[in-house]
Every structure is written in structure tokens, then in C-alpha cells.
């Protein structure tokens, strides 16, 4: 399995982020615009949370709250689990499973480099398995 920095290569280098003081409605608009399921919440350059479609569903929609009046600060996940660029995808999968999360910010010190999702990890695992199968098939065919 590869380090997550390889998963981030080739992507738009801009990290999708939002301030905790914006409305949930605005955050949802950004998620849709960037076609992502979660984004970092930054306050004065510091990572203070993550907000996701799951946060919206559970903490706004199902509770009958108004997304145009509720702030991101009220629903974001504050205890952010992060990984570094050198973290291997298998370790990310274990962490995501253990913590029951679908997104991991990738950080270098206090700088956020990007966000990886469970889909990114699954795609890497599938590609790795396909490569292993191909190598084994070639080896057996000789």
C-alpha cells in the first residue's frame, strides 16, 4: 500500500475549507460545488473541525433545524482525526474503521495538505489487489 501523499497527487491542490462562522447552508453549497462529502473547518489558519454531509443529516435535517440559521460551529466534528502524508493507506483504513469515520485530513504540522476519503482508500486497495493478481497470474503462466 502506498503513502497517502500519492493519493493526493494529481488532485486540485486547493483544500476545500470553511469557517466555523458560516451557515450550514453555505457549507452544503461548497460541498456540492466541489463535489466532496466533507471539508475542513479552519479558524484563523488552524484546523478546528471537519464538517460532512453526515453531520448535516444527523445534526440538522433529522433534528428539524434550519440550515440557513445553523452555524457550522454548531454541527462540526471537533475531535479531528488526522494523518500525515507518509501514512500508508492500510493504516488509514484501520483508523477509519476503528473511529467509524469516512474522511481524514492529511496534515503536515499545522498545514492541511488535503483530505482523503474511504473511497480513495478502497480504490487504492482494489488497485493493489489487481496488481498482485496480475503478477501472480504472470508468475503462474511461466
C-alpha positions in Angstrom: 0.0 0.0 0.0 1.2 3.5 -0.8 1.5 6.6 1.4 -1.5 9.0 1.2 0.7 11.7 -0.4 0.5 9.6 -3.6 -3.4 9.7 -3.4 -3.3 13.5 -3.2 -1.1 13.8 -6.3 -2.8 14.9 -9.4 -5.7 16.5 -7.5 -6.6 20.1 -7.3 -4.2 21.4 -4.8 -6.8 23.7 -3.2 -8.1 22.2 0.1 -11.9 22.8 0.4 -12.4 24.5 3.7 -15.0 26.6 5.5 -15.1 28.9 8.6 -17.0 27.8 11.7 -19.0 31.0 11.5 -20.7 30.4 8.1 -24.1 28.8 7.9 -24.6 25.1 7.3 -26.4 26.0 4.1 -23.3 27.8 2.7 -21.2 24.8 3.7 -23.5 22.5 1.9 -23.3 24.7 -1.2 -19.5 24.4 -1.1 -19.6 20.6 -0.7 -21.9 20.4 -3.7 -19.8 22.8 -5.7 -16.6 20.9 -5.1 -18.3 17.5 -5.3 -16.9 16.3 -1.9 -18.6 14.8 1.1 -16.6 16.6 3.8 -14.3 19.6 4.3 -12.1 21.0 6.9 -13.2 23.8 9.2 -10.5 26.4 9.6 -10.3 29.3 12.1 -7.5 31.8 11.7 -5.4 29.2 9.8 -6.0 26.5 12.4 -7.8 23.2 11.8 -10.7 23.2 14.3 -13.0 20.7 12.8 -14.5 18.7 9.9 -18.0 19.1 8.6 -19.6 16.5 6.4 -22.9 15.5 4.8 -23.3 13.0 7.6 -23.0 15.9 10.2 -25.7 17.8 8.3 -28.0 14.8 8.1 -27.7 13.8 11.7 -27.4 17.2 13.4 -29.6 19.4 11.2 -32.1 17.6 9.0 -33.1 14.8 11.4 -33.4 17.3 14.3 -35.6 19.7 12.3 -33.1 22.5 12.4 -32.8 25.2 9.7 -29.5 25.0 7.7 -29.8 28.7 6.8 -29.7 29.6 10.5 -27.5 26.9 12.0 -23.7 27.6 12.0 -21.0 25.1 11.0 -19.6 25.5 14.5 -22.8 24.0 15.9 -22.5 20.8 14.0 -18.9 20.2 13.0 -16.9 17.3 14.4 -14.4 18.9 16.7 -12.2 16.0 17.6 -10.5 15.7 14.3 -8.5 12.6 13.5 -5.7 13.4 11.0 -2.9 11.5 9.2 0.4 12.7 7.7 1.4 12.5 4.1 3.6 9.4 4.9 0.8 7.4 6.5 0.1 4.3 4.5 -3.4 3.6 3.1 -3.7 0.4 5.1 -3.2 2.3 8.3 -5.7 4.9 7.2 -8.3 2.1 6.5 -7.7 0.7 10.0 -8.1 4.1 11.6 -11.2 4.9 9.6 -12.7 1.6 10.7 -11.7 2.0 14.3 -13.0 5.6 14.6 -16.1 5.0 12.3 -15.2 7.9 10.1 -15.2 8.4 6.3 -12.8 11.3 5.8 -9.2 12.0 7.1 -7.5 15.4 6.7 -3.8 15.0 5.7 -1.6 17.4 7.6 2.0 18.5 7.7 2.4 20.1 11.1 -0.4 22.7 11.3 -0.8 22.8 7.5 -3.7 20.9 5.9 -2.5 19.2 2.7 -5.7 17.7 1.6 -8.5 15.2 2.6 -8.8 11.6 1.8 -12.0 9.6 1.8 -12.9 6.0 2.3 -13.4 5.8 -1.4 -9.8 6.9 -2.1 -8.6 4.1 0.3 -10.8 1.5 -1.3 -9.7 2.4 -4.8 -6.1 2.1 -3.7 -6.7 -1.3 -2.1 -8.5 -2.6 -5.2 -5.7 -1.4 -7.5 -3.2 -3.0 -5.2 -5.1 -6.3 -5.3 -5.5 -6.2 -9.0 -1.7 -5.7 -9.4 -1.0 -8.6 -7.1 -3.4 -10.8 -9.1 -1.7 -9.8 -12.3 1.7 -10.5 -11.0 0.7 -13.9 -9.7 -1.1 -14.8 -12.9 2.0 -13.9 -14.9 4.2 -15.9 -12.5 2.0 -19.0 -12.7 1.8 -18.8 -16.5 5.5 -19.0 -17.0 
